[in-house]
Every structure is written in structure tokens, then in C-alpha cells.
Amino acid sequence: MFRDLILKNRSYRRFYESESISGDTLKELVDLARLSPSGANRQSLKFHLSAGDMNDEIFGTLSWAGYLKDFDGPEPGERPSAYITIINDNDLGGGEVNAGIAATGILLGAAEKGLGGCMFGAVDRKKLAAYLKLPEHMEIVLVIALGRPKETVVLEDVKPDGDIKYWRDANRVHHVPKRSLEDIIYNCK
Amino acid sequence: MFRDLILKNRSYRRFYESESISGDTLKELVDLARLSPSGANRQSLKFHLSAGDMNDEIFGTLSWAGYLKDFDGPEPGERPSAYITIINDNDLGGGEVNAGIAATGILLGAAEKGLGGCMFGAVDRKKLAAYLKLPEHMEIVLVIALGRPKETVVLEDVKPDGDIKYWRDANRVHHVPKRSLEDIIYNCK
């Protein structure tokens, strides 16, 4: 069932870095994004793939897990094996909603393959744009890090204090509080 | 395979309106969005559900298929059976990428159930916000129309002239030109 794939698709931040992901696999994932909806069918997004060659540079532009004060990103050996950078061609139209659609297709496709990853909006865009030699009209929207996950992520209910910050326990299990269905359904009556 | 679900999830604009969608089904779909990633886990999105009671009002706020000059939206009898309006609580953070993620979960879940729909960014937000009695800090990001699809949508390659406008043939089959994988992969070398 699709719900199982949704549940499998957690945000992972530690990986078996030695397990590589091929360029062909990355292309298969981008093809899922290609076949997804796009506002006014403009298809303004472009995708940069790194299956190794630019991993170090891209890693250095990402801010990891802001709520974990003792975690500045994964150590060598636990870093992502690949990255897909989602870029919007502003000459073709807007891209934020479209990037969310594309990234979801990519990450659900990765989950089906036993891979996992994490979306980054907190990116040093100036630095990464220089690495990628992006022309002026092309703007980085998101970076997706990918690998075979090396951590356990569990969902739990948001407590009455309303705190939504994820946290790690002593066994390095990553806990993510989720709001209830009742809480997110808006009733205007 | 997940790719089959991606392919099944086309943007539909004509439906069997007499086939209703229950509130419970809409809640199941929103639950998929609830369990999806959210930037910094803020979960700033709220979801308004209409399984009939507000359909006419919501329909009147949507702009349908801008490229089809002879189609001003579906006729009575072919209109959506339900709507999910995605609203961002701006007090909790930003929402465009998150709305794209949420809408994708909802529409893929709908496709699995034999339903289909269409995302709308072209919404008369002022009018709809008044219908929904939204407070100042809550902003409509997207409307998703849902129903059992009554049309055939086919993908085709973008032609050399680069035209991405969808079109309808004499049999009312809806054609959607998609860019090639080579065209959307950005190579900085």
C-alpha cells in the first residue's frame, strides 16, 4: 500500500557511505520527478546529479538538523552517497511548490529501492551555485541527500506543550513528533 | 511499482461528479500528508475538507486549464466531488515547498484509490479565504480538486519548438508534452 511507502520515507541523516548509488539510479529517480505534475506544465526545474564526484563540495554547503545541538552533520563514513540538487530556471516560471512535488517523487522512489535521504532548504546557495557554475537565472531550491539509511527514525505524537523539535535518544534513535490529524484539519464552522 | 502510481497520477479536470467521496476518504488522504516530510518539522499546513457542502463556493474560485481556450472548467455533472484546500499558518513558518510535498502525497494516495484530481495555484484567494473564514495569519497555498476521472490524459514528448502547452484533441483526450530526461538534467561541466 502507498501508505507503507509514505511511512518508510523518513528523513535520514546517517548513511552507509561506502554503498554507492549509480548515476543510472539517480536518473531513474529524476524520471519520477519528470513525470510528476508541474504548475501550468512549465517544467521549470532542472536536476544536478552527484554520485560521488561533487559530494564533498555539496556536503560543505548544507546545514544539518538544526534542532540537534550536538550533531553538526554525519561523520565521514556515514555521509550521503549521492545528491540531487533541484534548481529552478526562473526564466520559465516559479518553482517552490514544484520542487516539493519533484522532491517527494524522488524520495518515495528512493524509499522503494531501500534508499533514503533528506531534503535541505538550508543550503549555502551562493557557494553551491558557484560550484555548479549556475547562470544568473538558475536558482537552487532544494538539495536532496541520498544513501542507504544507517539510523532508525520513529514518529511520535506531539505532546501537549506543542513542541515539534525532533530529538535523538541515548541509542541514537531519531524521534519525530507529528501533529495529530485533528490538529491539522481546519474547520471553518 | 511506484513508477506506475506516478504515471497513474495525471492532472484530471473532468469527473463523474455523481460519485461522492466520503469525509473519511479525505481524512485518509490528509493523513498521508501528515506523515510526509515538513521543513524543520514545523508542520505549518492545515487542510480544509469539502466533500460536498462547500463544493460550489470553492469551484467558483478556481481558474481552470489556462491553455485550453474553449474550456472554462468542467460542466455540471463533470465537476469534482470533493476539495482539499491547503492552507499555511504563517505564524508557524513558510509553506510553499511543504504544500507541494503534501499535495503529492494526497494525489498519489487518491490515484491508488482510483480517484484523481488537479492542483490549483490559480485561486481567487481573497474570495476563498472569506468563504473559509480564515484569520489573517492563515494563507491559502493550493486547492486540490478530487473525483473519479472521466477523461484520458496522455503524455507525449515536447516537440523541437519547445511548446509545453497541454491540448485536447477532437475526442477530448488531454495531451501533455513532457520535457525529456536529458533536457532536465543539469550538467555543469
HADDOCK unambig.tbl for C-alpha pairs under 7 A between the chains (distance, minus, plus):
assign (segid A and resid 2 and name CA) (segid B and resid 109 and name CA) 6.49 0.50 0.50
assign (segid A and resid 3 and name CA) (segid B and resid 32 and name CA) 6.58 0.50 0.50
assign (segid A and resid 6 and name CA) (segid B and resid 32 and name CA) 6.75 0.50 0.50
assign (segid A and resid 6 and name CA) (segid B and resid 35 and name CA) 6.81 0.50 0.50
assign (segid A and resid 6 and name CA) (segid B and resid 36 and name CA) 6.55 0.50 0.50
assign (segid A and resid 7 and name CA) (segid B and resid 35 and name CA) 6.68 0.50 0.50
assign (segid A and resid 11 and name CA) (segid B and resid 37 and name CA) 6.99 0.50 0.50
assign (segid A and resid 31 and name CA) (segid B and resid 181 and name CA) 6.39 0.50 0.50
assign (segid A and resid 32 and name CA) (segid B and resid 3 and name CA) 6.59 0.50 0.50
assign (segid A and resid 32 and name CA) (segid B and resid 6 and name CA) 6.76 0.50 0.50
assign (segid A and resid 35 and name CA) (segid B and resid 6 and name CA) 6.82 0.50 0.50
assign (segid A and resid 35 and name CA) (segid B and resid 7 and name CA) 6.69 0.50 0.50
assign (segid A and resid 36 and name CA) (segid B and resid 6 and name CA) 6.56 0.50 0.50
assign (segid A and resid 37 and name CA) (segid B and resid 11 and name CA) 6.98 0.50 0.50
assign (segid A and resid 41 and name CA) (segid B and resid 164 and name CA) 6.49 0.50 0.50
assign (segid A and resid 41 and name CA) (segid B and resid 165 and name CA) 6.92 0.50 0.50
assign (segid A and resid 42 and name CA) (segid B and resid 164 and name CA) 6.40 0.50 0.50
assign (segid A and resid 45 and name CA) (segid B and resid 184 and name CA) 6.83 0.50 0.50
assign (segid A and resid 46 and name CA) (segid B and resid 184 and name CA) 4.65 0.50 0.50
assign (segid A and resid 46 and name CA) (segid B and resid 185 and name CA) 5.61 0.50 0.50
assign (segid A and resid 46 and name CA) (segid B and resid 186 and name CA) 5.73 0.50 0.50
assign (segid A and resid 47 and name CA) (segid B and resid 184 and name CA) 6.11 0.50 0.50
assign (segid A and resid 47 and name CA) (segid B and resid 185 and name CA) 4.79 0.50 0.50
assign (segid A and resid 47 and name CA) (segid B and resid 186 and name CA) 5.34 0.50 0.50
assign (segid A and resid 48 and name CA) (segid B and resid 185 and name CA) 5.95 0.50 0.50
assign (segid A and resid 48 and name CA) (segid B and resid 186 and name CA) 4.87 0.50 0.50
assign (segid A and resid 48 and name CA) (segid B and resid 187 and name CA) 6.37 0.50 0.50
assign (segid A and resid 96 and name CA) (segid B and resid 96 and name CA) 5.65 0.50 0.50
assign (segid A and resid 96 and name CA) (segid B and resid 97 and name CA) 5.06 0.50 0.50
assign (segid A and resid 97 and name CA) (segid B and resid 96 and name CA) 5.07 0.50 0.50
assign (segid A and resid 97 and name CA) (segid B and resid 97 and name CA) 4.74 0.50 0.50
assign (segid A and resid 97 and name CA) (segid B and resid 99 and name CA) 6.36 0.50 0.50
assign (segid A and resid 97 and name CA) (segid B and resid 100 and name CA) 4.43 0.50 0.50
assign (segid A and resid 98 and name CA) (segid B and resid 100 and name CA) 6.20 0.50 0.50
assign (segid A and resid 99 and name CA) (segid B and resid 97 and name CA) 6.37 0.50 0.50
assign (segid A and resid 100 and name CA) (segid B and resid 97 and name CA) 4.44 0.50 0.50
assign (segid A and resid 100 and name CA) (segid B and resid 98 and name CA) 6.20 0.50 0.50
assign (segid A and resid 100 and name CA) (segid B and resid 100 and name CA) 4.31 0.50 0.50
assign (segid A and resid 100 and name CA) (segid B and resid 101 and name CA) 4.70 0.50 0.50
assign (segid A and resid 101 and name CA) (segid B and resid 100 and name CA) 4.71 0.50 0.50
assign (segid A and resid 101 and name CA) (segid B and resid 101 and name CA) 5.27 0.50 0.50
assign (segid A and resid 101 and name CA) (segid B and resid 104 and name CA) 5.68 0.50 0.50
assign (segid A and resid 104 and name CA) (segid B and resid 101 and name CA) 5.68 0.50 0.50
assign (segid A and resid 104 and name CA) (segid B and resid 104 and name CA) 6.91 0.50 0.50
assign (segid A and resid 109 and name CA) (segid B and resid 2 and name CA) 6.49 0.50 0.50
assign (segid A and resid 132 and name CA) (segid B and resid 188 and name CA) 5.44 0.50 0.50
assign (segid A and resid 133 and name CA) (segid B and resid 188 and name CA) 5.92 0.50 0.50
assign (segid A and resid 164 and name CA) (segid B and resid 41 and name CA) 6.51 0.50 0.50
assign (segid A and resid 164 and name CA) (segid B and resid 42 and name CA) 6.40 0.50 0.50
assign (segid A and resid 165 and name CA) (segid B and resid 41 and name CA) 6.93 0.50 0.50
assign (segid A and resid 181 and name CA) (segid B and resid 31 and name CA) 6.39 0.50 0.50
assign (segid A and resid 184 and name CA) (segid B and resid 45 and name CA) 6.82 0.50 0.50
assign (segid A and resid 184 and name CA) (segid B and resid 46 and name CA) 4.65 0.50 0.50
assign (segid A and resid 184 and name CA) (segid B and resid 47 and name CA) 6.14 0.50 0.50
assign (segid A and resid 185 and name CA) (segid B and resid 46 and name CA) 5.61 0.50 0.50
assign (segid A and resid 185 and name CA) (segid B and resid 47 and name CA) 4.80 0.50 0.50
assign (segid A and resid 185 and name CA) (segid B and resid 48 and name CA) 5.96 0.50 0.50
assign (segid A and resid 186 and name CA) (segid B and resid 46 and name CA) 5.72 0.50 0.50
assign (segid A and resid 186 and name CA) (segid B and resid 47 and name CA) 5.35 0.50 0.50
assign (segid A and resid 186 and name CA) (segid B and resid 48 and name CA) 4.89 0.50 0.50
assign (segid A and resid 187 and name CA) (segid B and resid 48 and name CA) 6.36 0.50 0.50
assign (segid A and resid 188 and name CA) (segid B and resid 132 and name CA) 5.42 0.50 0.50
assign (segid A and resid 188 and name CA) (segid B and resid 133 and name CA) 5.92 0.50 0.50
